[in-house]
């Protein structure tokens, strides 16, 4: 219960400081964090299919998150 409370406090703090549209993408990482902590703290087995799926999820998050950076870089190069 304490972990849930801390995660909600962190989430709402992030929402006050960053755009919700940018933070929404990171909600896909909750399953990865849950599995990672299960492997680390509880000794759960890590299957290759999960690693592949986690890699695809991380690639998708990077793709969506990097759109703003890439478009800003293109605009900067166009002005130069």
KARAQUI-V659915 format. One record per pair of residues at least 24 apart in sequence whose ideal C-beta (glycine too) atoms are under 10 Angstrom apart, sorted by the first residue. I is the first residue (numbers start at 1). J is the second residue. Records with the same first field share a line. If there is no record, write none. Layout:
I->J ; J
This chain:
3->37
7->33
19->68
21->68
22->64 ; 65 ; 68
24->64
25->60 ; 61 ; 62 ; 63 ; 64 ; 65
26->61 ; 64 ; 65
27->61
28->57 ; 58 ; 60 ; 61 ; 64
29->54 ; 57 ; 58 ; 61
31->57
32->57 ; 58 ; 61
